[in-house]
Structure formats: structure tokens, C-alpha cells
Amino acid sequence: MRSGTLALSALLVGAAELVTADCAADNCVRAFRATQTPGRLSSAQAFCATFTATSVAATAIPTYAANNCKENQNGDLYFRVSSACSCIAARTTTSVTTSVPTSTSGASTAACALVSSSWSVQKAAATPTPLVAASLAYECLNSVPLKKDAAIALVDAVEPYLEWQSDPGYKADPPPDYYYPGFDMFGALAKVRSNLLADKYPNEYQFQADLYKTVFGPGHDGHFVFYPDALTKVFEWRRQRSLVSISEDGSSLPVIKLYEDVISSPDTASVVKEINGIDAATYVLNTINQAGFNQDVDAQYNSMFYEKANFAVNGGTGYFSMGGRIRYIYQGENTTFTFENGTILTLENKAAVKADMSGVVDGASYYEKFCVPAAAASGFAAADIAAAGEGGSIPGYPAPIIATDDGIVAGYYLSGPGLDDVAVIVVLAFENELPSEFQAVAADFYDMAVAAGKKKLVIDFQANGGGYILQGYDFFKQLFPKADPFGASRWKENDAFMAIAHIYSDAVADFNPYTSSNEDLINVQQSWFNYRYDLNLTGQPFLTFEDKFAPHIYKNTPYTNLMRWNLTDPLSTVNETFGMGMEITGYGSLSNATQPFLPENIVMLYDGVCASTCTLASEFLRLQGGVKSVAMGGRPQPGPIQGVGGVKGAQTLSYGSIYNYVAEAKELGTGTPEQKAALDRYSLLPVRRSTSSAVNSRDAILPDNVNDGTPAQFVTEEADCRLYWTEAMVKDVTEIWKAAANAAFNGATCAYGAISSSKRSVDAPVTERVAPAVRRSALVDRSVKVPIDNQAWLAAHRLKATP
């Protein structure tokens, strides 16, 4: 029978060999050893032998472990227990080769029944996330029958949505300095269809896996995604070890080690030389390149490793072990690590079972339960709002000076030689349930920092996957209130887009949104499809439909004119129903805001993840504020790396959002027969047969590319300074902040590049500040929440990568 729980190590050794100062430094491990408690070590070893055994039975966690292994910055309860079991079992840096039991299961037709049985047992034991052997889940998936006609219908239904992707011409023919090769998404989709017609796929899983890997995987675009149902509703692949990429002296090229070894026994943690017989760094890069969502190769590489910020945002320990888009690409039955010290460790890969498996007894019942679309009222699902912690805490971070209630924004002060005048603002995302609180906490922190004598600022954008567009604009404007954010963007035109634009523009020709209570028409008026909405490149309104929508041809593709947000429009900003519920800094009642820091005294800190709204804010700070940047990590090769490595698109739309725009246009009923025919191509089938589906619908265009039309997504922008992570940084995020501050403000050496201290001021002087008696954040009305159930609002305002 296949495994149904964690299998971490195959061999337990004697107690005398196990007790070391390194592992004893962890409270969880001390609880397992507890030599002062007679019989504790032997009973712990017995528990671990069961806990790590390859059986379907779940194992109750002893009280001493539950009390001492609670979730902390190193991981959750089950992760810490697993690590402790590793500590009192065979050390990966001193052990010999371990073995993993192979399958004794019969035909693959029984695999789904075995998964279902294991899931049932583990759920009954309150296991948070049931696990089974990856090979067993793989057998189950390969037993799911292909419904050929339904598969062809799905492919055909996906195609019109791909026409909304903004950059297919550039994906097919990228600039010479873009790392990834070109690919034709429409050609790849046509190939999948022809394979279906030719009966090339033996089952549903192989069809969906090919669709995922060949049409969407090569996009390297956090807004371009389709997660098909059989592939993504039930299983996520996992490994039992996480990795870190660290420089052993801060200046030599980084090496790969196991995160668990670095935490428990840093002095003896050996370098991982090979993974599955391939050079470790090459294996890591090849794995993430199958389906990463970053446009930059070094950002892709970084995403595979543990780092504090990523753990704070989503509890993950790097995509090598779990998460990311490769969580839906099977990585084999086992993973074998070969260490520099000559030892070898082989561990069984796992599959997390995230769906209710009741009633699933074979591949056919799997298909019926997970691949037959149920009727739905709309194409939308409620959005998830990022949350780092509760009560202003961030897991694994020190206590902040001030923070939002959810910890998404937090402020800190550094101390030490040359650092006593440095403040740090951590921005883990550009969204929370209360945009006005986000704004107020940032403003309060700048007031407090300047009043406390802080002259310099580190902006920590690590792990920031985006959020609300105007939150990013406001963040920039708080630091440079007199600047006018450039923010040019454009849409790719297709038949449906143009049909909606005509219908919407006609529908609100004589409509005044400021005096009307018709919310549907206000949404139509406040849409980019209405030519009267948005501003042109010079900040003026578009006067005619042709001004905005006459085609501009790049890569043989028609695009709209360039457009910019109108930051003085109250319906987009202060209105609590259609806007952000806040004034943008520098406008209206906040027009007298002052600049808190000189640009030469600000540095942006990146781990490569910065995506979506984070890229917009970063471009404003770099190009219009003159702010320099530090990028961490990267592949183990010399040279510069980019800091902004995530998707740089200016708008993302889910398939459900597109469908709703289509449906709204059809309801308005003013279209021509040709326009109605264009709209009739869309159905909800792809929405109902996926767990997530979206396109990058709008390109961001940087000032230097206004004439040549190259989207920001394909523009290389290297950071000013590159630094490597070190062992200390794995455990203490303040070490990263100090390294960035020293490189930016104190002349410390970068691994590549440098940041000069030359004056880069624009024109607004820093004003001395006194911290207000009452903080702005204390005055925020917390009863006013972002309308996360209003899908029209989310489509207009939310810009975030899909991991």
C-alpha cells in the first residue's frame, strides 16, 4: 500500500550519537530529547518511527510535542515535529543512503480508492492537510478517463479568452535581452487540440497536464494562468525538504543547503551538490522554469528557496518543497540529495490532498466529482485578501513600531554603527481589507520616523505580489507628493473588446455618474471601455472614441492609445463604493503633503518577487523619484540581477470578469450583429472547469518605450546593488535590512554593482516633522471595508499575481 503520511527518514540511531548542541538549541527538539524525563527519548523515537512511517494511519502528536512545537517563524506544528523527528533520527549530513519503500499496490485503477481511504482516515484524525505518496496520487490521476468531446469543447472555450492577453506578439518574439525563448500561445493551444483529435492523450490528466505545461507554463507571467480542474482541484505535489541559497562568507557565490540542516545544525550542514543526479542549481532552475510566474530568471530561481518574507506572507518554505505553479507538475516518486560530504538522502515525494475525496473509488468517479462543471450564477469567486499576521504581527519578524492590523505594512527602526538613523517600512502586499488604514499607517510611520531623527529609509518589497493599483500610486505619492505618476498603459484590441467599448461608450453618452444612483451604469461609466474615462498621455480627457481606441499597431497587433489614471476623480478615489475610500496623497485634502526623505536616503529592497502593483510603485520610485535598489540572491553566477522580477502588467482580468463584461454588454442590447457575434463566443465553461483563470489584459509602458511600444514586462531593469543571502539572514530578517542599509548608505561592498551617495534630490525639500498627538491610523473608520464581494470593483482595482 502506498504512503498516506509523512515519510522523512528511514533510520533511527542510538541516543548517544544524536544529542548535539545544535539540535538542542531548538525547544521542540529539546522536548523530544528531554533526557531529564526517563524514557522520553526512546518514546519520542518510537513516535517518530510511526509518524514518519509509510502507512495510511494518522498518528496523534504527543502533548509534549504539541506544547513545545507550536507554529513559529520556522514553520507550523507539523513542519516542526517533522524536523524534530529528523533531528533525533539519521542526520542528513552524516548519514548513509536511506531507502524509500516502493509501491506494493496493484493496478492503477485502485489508486483513487486508496487515496480516498487515506484521506478519510487522516481527516477523521483532524490532520490539517492529508498527505499521500506522490506516486499513488499520480497513479490515481492517470486512471481518470479522457472525455474527448468535453476536452475539445474546453479548448475551444478557452481560445477567445486568450485573445485578451495583452502581449502574444511579444511572447512569440521577445526582445534579444529577454531570458526566456519565444512561444506561440495560440499555436500551442492548437497543438493540444490536434492531439485530442488524434487520440494522443491516454487519459484526462495527460491532456490537462499538457495544456497547462505547453500553453501557460512558457508564459512566465503572473497574470496569465489557467488551472484545469482534474489537474488542480485535488492534489498539490510536495517534497519533504526545503532549500536555502546562501553565501558562506557574504561575497562568494551562493551554495544550496537543506533549510532543515541550516536551522538545526548550521555548523555541519553540508552543501547539496546534486538533486536526482543533476547539478543542484541546474536542477532547481530547470524545475521552476517549467511553470514559474516570474518574468525574470533570477527571481524564478529565488522562489525555490526558503526566506523569511515568503514564509510571512503564505507560510511557505520555498517552491522546491511546496507551492508555486510547479505544485501542479509531477516531480517523480522520490527526491535524492547528494551532499558535498559524500552522503546521500532519498525521500519519498508527497501529494497534499486538498479536496473532499468522499465517494471517489476510481478514475471515473474522480472525473464525475471534479471535472463535470456545476451550474453557476456567475464567473466570479470571492477574492482572497493577503494577510501576514494578526494584531499587527508578522510571523518571524520583530515587534514593529507600528503596523496595520493584519501586518501587511509595518515600520521598524535599525540600530548599530551607521544605522541609528535608518527606518524600515515593510510592505508585504498592496492590499488589505482597509486601504485607508494602509495609507494612514504608512503616513504615521513616516511622521514618527522623521520626528525620531530617522533620515534614511529602507523600503522592503520582498515577497510583494501586488494588490490594489491606487494603493501603489498613493505609496509613491506619500514619499514624493509633488510628483505626477506617469503610469502609462494600453489594451490589446480584439473583436469582443471593441464591441464592449462601443456599447459601453454609447450607453453612457448622456449619463452623469455624480448625480445618478444607478450603480450598474456608474460601473459602465467608470470603465476603461468608456472612452470618456481615463486620461491621455498628457493628462487630458479623451475627446472622442477614436482618440482612445483608434488602433496603434505594434508586432502586427492593434492596441489602444496610451492612457493614465485620473487621480482626481472622486469616484475612483474617495468614493467608498466605486473607489478606494481614500484621497490619494498630493491631491484634494492631502495636497499639502510634504516629502519625508531625500531620494538619496531611500533604498528599495527586493527578493525578485515584486509583481503587479509592486512593479508600478517601484517604477515610479526608480524613474521619477531617483530611488536606488538592492536585489538579493539570484543564480550562482556573477553579474547583476533584476530586483523587479514579477509580472509587470498594468491590469489583470479573470475569465469570470471578462465574461461579466461580455454579459453586461449583451444586456445593454445596443450592439450591431457583428458585435453580438463577437460576444457570443464566450461561455462560462472555462471558469467552471478551472480553479483559477486569468490574463494580463493591459500592458504597462515605461517612459522610454512610449515610441517603440515595448511592454515593461520585456524590459530588463537591473538593480543597482546585488547582495547574497547568508546563514544569518535565513534566521533573522533584520540582518537583510542591515546589509541593504549598509550597502545603500554606508558604502558597504555589493556582490555586484554599487550605490553612490551622490545627491539625487528632485525639487521638494524634506520638512521637519513632529509626530502628531493623534495618529491618522487611530482615526480610520474600520467599519468601512474594501468591497471584496463586488467583483466589478475587484476587476477595476486589484492587480496581483496568481502564484
Order of alpha helices (4+ residues) and beta strands (2+ residues): alpha-alpha-alpha-alpha-alpha-alpha-alpha-beta-alpha-alpha-alpha-alpha-alpha-beta-alpha-beta-beta-beta-alpha-beta-beta-alpha-alpha-alpha-beta-beta-beta-alpha-beta-beta-beta-alpha-beta-beta-alpha-beta-alpha-alpha-alpha-beta-beta-beta-alpha-beta-beta-alpha-alpha-alpha-beta-beta-alpha-alpha-beta-alpha-beta
